[in-house]
């Protein structure tokens, strides 16, 4: 069923931009200032680091050593949490969720059959192969024909999108309870071309054409938004049905499963696979670790009631996941929780014809993701608008938002500049003097003496670096065990490249993590908009 009207309905009360708790929204200039905070901090740190490399070289090196030590500790905790998460995944995969529901249901629980899933698949210039693969996997879910409705959110900016949606509808409508599609018009006032705007349009059309027309009970609808290449675990929606039905706070909850960037892992350049390994490990670690706060990422679920109460997705946001959580948090007075579903889903990674294209495509993807730096300012703005929601829990959420953003920006600057530039300006403070080592009779003894007698900051940097290198290997081993089976044998060249990626991890993360993050933060500081770009991914069967 298509909903393609280009005339938006009058806004619902929840659509109107306002502070839920009565405060006045900040003026645009103040929002701009808040958006620029991460970029301002990054550039301030860069300038101070350069000045300190000249005036206070060992102080800067000590700061770099402290950042490195913190990163090493973070890697250790991630390795532990990742192992915990892998164990929980095995436990969850062994559960019969329908039987568990029968055992755990309460008087306040929903009936299992009453829970209905609305799955929205926003897509833009995705191939029919990928979309068909996604719908094939989705149709294999528990009770897909009776409890899952699919909403394909197409973009009018893509030629033939309407025809593509019609074709998919004719092929798959019998596999689900319902299959709808919308076509989001381009160029609507106040919108940017992004997934969030498409989601907002699709949900509004769903309310108009289904909820309102058929007087549906939204209390029993759980909404899932997913990337077009997401392949859910075969038990995902059974587990989600259980948790939505059992949870008394179902309208105050987000549900998030761990991501595995393994969808097309064997098409990814061998040098770049380590980036996916790192990302997969940390996504699971954030969910499994009791000491970290998880955030919605990529594909997640929430009740339709919570979405409407929060005012729907905004139409000018790139990082829709974090932004939606913040909106819901303040719409409910800080009552939102994230519940973890330990059933991993597959996602595709960026690819390229060669290593240079792979790096370029990954850079573009990270640049888009790093636009989430804007959410630090958005969170601060909401706290200013709603002082009654300020609490330790709110500050913990703010710290969680800012942590990775500042660590990838300002933290990376301190680490790289602080470990390199002081020696450039002051060669004599280097931990090893090559001339002395070469002139010594026992070169190895002289080398060891130079290292052990150097400033403690250099020793700390070395230990931290070695520890992170070891943990990267641990992540690799953990990742090998859970990757999909290969259709062909490893080649010698492929094996060597994947092995070489470990010592090149620092360079790769600089190119595809730190630099695009700094560029995104700088653009936010200067008010330069980001154009949404679809990065190249290759489907794997």
PyMOL commands that set and color helices and strands:
alter all, ss='L'
color gray80, all
select helices_A, chain A and resi 13-15+28-35+37-55+57-93+97-104+112-114+128-139+144-147+161-175+195-214+218-220+236-246+250-252+265-267+273-288+304-310+320-331+355-385+387-389+392-425+427-429+434-439+443-452+456-482+492-503+505-526
alter helices_A, ss='H'
color red, helices_A
select strands_A, chain A and resi 2-3+116-122+148-155+178-184+221-226+253-260+300-303+337-346
alter strands_A, ss='S'
color yellow, strands_A
deselect
rebuild
show_as cartoon
